[in-house]
Amino acid sequence: MSLPAFQTLGNPNDPPLLFLHGLGAGKIQTTSAFPSLPHCFLIAPDMPGHGESQSYDPSGFSFDSFADLTVRLIRHLGIETLHLGGLSMGSGIALNIALRYPEMVHSLILLRPSWTDKRKPEHLKLVAWVGQWIEKLGMHGAREQLLQCPDFLILQTQNPPVADSILALFDRPETPASTAVLYKMWQDAPFHALSELQSIEQPTLILTTGRDELHPQLAADQIAANLRHHRSTALPARYHEPEAYHTALRGEVRDFLASNELSEPSPS
């Protein structure tokens, strides 16, 4: 795979933080969440099938392949060790890298993790179905299918902002990669067993929010129970208190990076 599209913010001489977006999002999710972290060089890639990274063969999409691609980007930038984080799918990729390339990771930030060791997580099935329906029915037909789906109608009644986030998937580019990634990643898992996480020695910050069916507290709790060095914090509800959520998120990440200082990037 060729290197993904990416954006950087900050001074390249500051300690690097590579942060990976969630499924169906893109690097703008990262740069808008962290527009100006102090003393931090932020690296925000578009994973294949997201944003500007559309020219990929979706047959090889997996947590391993996305992790390998991220590691290639890190090496391309001449960085040996960095802070590593991610949201949802990005958290899974970050954990995969920490397990397979531990020497590259100084610390971990897991924001609203959604995958554990189970393939096809039940709470993400609507996202996967959207991808499958788009392939079969096109954008219009898939949207109509979703709007008639009983599971979606229940979610729309119980938590409209989360339902709206699924409808937003229809605002993405329609390409083979952007469509397939929605169900290809759902069909995979970032690691084989939760017990594997016990080998991770890096300090880890786990951040969760309430009222979020796509990122259940149980997933974060199961990950936390198997990490040796972690701190868990609940943020304001992302879909219901967005301003308070982003303010708290930036503060937690800023303080975590400051307390787990990486003095300077290590050129290769």
C-alpha positions in Angstrom: 0.0 0.0 0.0 1.1 3.5 -0.7 1.4 5.9 2.2 -2.0 7.4 3.3 -2.8 11.1 3.0 -2.0 12.9 6.3 -1.9 16.4 7.8 0.4 17.7 10.5 -0.1 20.5 13.0 2.5 22.1 15.2 6.3 22.3 15.4 8.1 19.2 14.0 10.7 19.7 16.7 8.1 19.0 19.4 7.2 15.5 20.7 5.0 13.8 18.1 1.5 12.5 18.7 0.0 10.4 15.9 -3.8 10.2 16.4 -6.0 7.9 14.3 -9.6 8.8 13.5 -12.7 6.6 13.8 -14.5 4.4 11.2 -16.2 6.5 8.6 -14.4 9.8 9.6 -11.0 11.1 8.6 -8.1 13.3 9.6 -10.4 16.3 9.9 -11.9 14.6 12.9 -8.5 14.6 14.6 -7.4 18.1 13.6 -10.7 19.7 14.7 -10.5 17.8 18.0 -6.9 18.9 18.7 -6.3 22.2 16.8 -3.5 23.4 19.1 -2.0 21.0 21.6 0.9 22.8 23.3 4.4 21.4 22.8 3.0 18.7 20.5 3.6 17.8 16.8 0.3 16.3 15.7 0.1 13.8 12.9 -3.3 13.0 11.5 -3.6 10.4 8.7 -6.6 9.4 6.6 -6.8 5.6 6.8 -7.6 3.8 3.6 -11.3 4.3 2.5 -11.4 7.6 4.4 -10.9 11.3 3.4 -8.2 11.6 0.7 -7.1 8.0 1.0 -9.4 6.3 -1.5 -7.1 4.6 -4.0 -6.7 1.4 -2.1 -7.8 -2.2 -2.8 -10.4 -3.0 -0.1 -9.7 -6.7 -0.2 -6.8 -6.3 2.2 -8.4 -4.0 4.7 -7.8 -5.2 8.3 -6.5 -4.0 11.6 -3.1 -5.5 10.8 -2.8 -3.9 7.4 -3.9 -0.5 8.8 -1.4 -0.8 11.6 1.4 -1.7 9.2 0.5 1.2 7.0 0.6 3.6 10.0 4.0 2.2 11.0 5.3 2.9 7.5 4.1 6.5 7.8 5.8 6.9 11.1 9.1 5.6 9.6 8.6 7.8 6.6 8.5 10.8 8.9 11.8 9.7 10.5 10.3 9.1 13.9 11.3 6.2 16.1 9.1 6.7 19.2 5.9 8.7 19.7 2.7 9.2 21.6 0.0 7.2 19.8 -3.7 7.5 20.1 -7.0 6.9 18.3 -10.8 7.1 18.4 -12.9 4.0 18.1 -11.4 2.1 15.1 -8.3 4.3 15.7 -8.1 2.9 19.2 -8.0 -0.6 17.9 -5.3 0.3 15.4 -3.3 1.9 18.2 -3.6 -1.2 20.4 -2.5 -3.4 17.4 0.6 -1.3 17.0 1.4 -1.3 20.7 1.2 -5.1 20.6 3.2 -5.7 17.4 5.6 -2.7 17.4 5.9 -1.8 21.1 9.3 -0.1 20.7 7.6 2.7 18.7 5.0 3.6 21.3 5.9 5.9 24.3 2.3 6.2 25.5 -1.3 5.4 24.4 -4.5 7.4 24.3 -7.7 5.3 23.7 -10.7 7.5 23.0 -14.1 5.9 23.0 -12.8 2.4 22.1 -15.3 0.3 20.3 -13.5 -3.0 19.4 -12.1 -5.6 21.7 -11.1 -9.1 20.6 -14.4 -9.9 19.0 -15.1 -9.7 15.3 -18.5 -8.2 14.1 -19.3 -6.3 17.3 -23.1 -6.1 17.7 -23.1 -2.4 18.5 -21.5 -1.6 15.1 -23.7 -3.7 12.9 -25.7 -0.8 11.5 -22.5 0.9 10.3 -21.4 -2.4 8.6 -24.9 -2.9 7.1 -24.7 0.6 5.5 -21.5 -0.3 3.7 -23.0 -3.6 2.5 -26.3 -1.9 1.4 -24.4 0.8 -0.5 -22.5 -1.8 -2.5 -25.8 -3.6 -3.3 -28.3 -0.8 -3.6 -26.4 2.4 -4.2 -26.5 5.4 -1.9 -30.2 6.2 -2.3 -31.4 2.6 -1.9 -29.1 2.0 1.1 -30.4 5.1 2.8 -34.0 4.0 2.2 -33.1 0.5 3.6 -31.6 2.1 6.7 -34.6 4.3 7.3 -36.8 1.2 7.3 -34.5 -0.9 9.5 -36.2 -1.7 12.9 -32.9 -1.5 14.8 -32.2 1.9 13.3 -35.7 3.2 14.1 -35.3 2.1 17.7 -32.0 4.0 17.9 -33.5 7.0 16.2 -36.2 7.1 18.9 -33.9 6.5 21.9 -30.8 8.5 20.9 -31.4 10.7 17.8 -27.8 12.3 17.8 -26.2 8.8 17.5 -28.7 7.9 14.8 -27.7 11.1 12.9 -24.1 10.1 13.1 -24.9 6.9 11.2 -26.9 8.9 8.6 -23.8 11.0 8.1 -22.1 8.0 6.5 -24.1 8.9 3.4 -22.2 12.2 3.2 -18.9 10.4 2.5 -17.4 9.9 -1.0 -18.9 6.8 -2.7 -15.8 4.7 -3.7 -15.1 1.0 -3.5 -12.7 1.7 -0.6 -15.0 4.1 1.4 -17.9 1.6 1.1 -16.1 -1.6 1.8 -14.2 -0.3 4.8 -17.4 0.1 6.8 -17.9 -3.7 6.9 -14.4 -5.0 6.3 -13.2 -3.5 9.6 -16.3 -4.7 11.4 -15.5 -8.2 10.3 -12.0 -8.0 11.9 -10.6 -7.4 15.4 -7.5 -5.6 16.5 -6.2 -8.5 18.6 -7.0 -12.1 19.3 -7.5 -12.2 23.1 -8.0 -9.5 25.7 -5.2 -11.2 27.8 -2.7 -10.0 25.1 -3.1 -6.5 26.4 -1.4 -7.5 29.6 1.9 -7.3 27.7 1.5 -3.6 27.1 3.8 -1.6 29.4 3.2 1.9 28.1 1.1 4.3 30.2 -2.4 4.5 28.7 -5.2 7.0 29.0 -8.7 5.6 28.3 -11.4 8.2 27.7 -15.1 7.3 27.4 -18.5 9.1 27.2 -22.0 8.2 28.1 -25.1 7.9 26.0 -23.1 6.5 23.1 -24.3 3.1 21.7 -21.5 3.0 19.2 -18.8 3.1 21.8 -20.1 1.1 24.8 -18.6 1.5 28.2 -18.2 -2.3 28.4 -15.6 -2.3 25.6 -13.5 0.3 27.5 -13.9 -1.6 30.8 -12.7 -4.9 29.2 -9.7 -3.2 27.8 -8.9 -1.4 31.0 -9.2 -4.6 33.0 -6.3 -6.1 31.0 -3.9 -3.1 30.9 -1.2 -2.8 33.5 -0.7 1.0 33.5 -3.8 2.9 32.7 -6.0 5.7 33.8 -9.7 5.9 32.8 -11.8 9.1 32.7 -15.4 9.7 31.7 -15.9 12.8 29.5 -19.2 14.7 28.9 -21.5 12.9 26.4 -20.0 13.5 23.0 -23.4 13.5 21.1 -25.3 15.6 23.7 -22.7 18.0 25.1 -20.2 18.5 22.2 -18.6 21.7 23.5 -18.1 20.4 27.0 -16.8 17.1 25.5 -14.2 18.7 23.4 -13.0 21.1 26.1 -12.6 18.2 28.5 -11.0 16.0 25.9 -8.3 18.6 25.1 -7.6 19.1 28.7 -7.2 15.4 29.5 -4.9 14.8 26.5 -2.8 17.9 27.3 -2.3 16.8 30.9 -1.6 13.2 30.0 1.1 14.2 27.4 2.6 16.6 29.9 2.8 13.9 32.6 4.3 11.3 30.2 6.9 13.6 28.6 8.6 12.5 25.5 11.4 15.1 25.3 12.0 15.2 21.6 11.3 13.2 18.5 13.9 10.5 17.8 15.1 10.8 14.1 15.9 7.5 12.4 
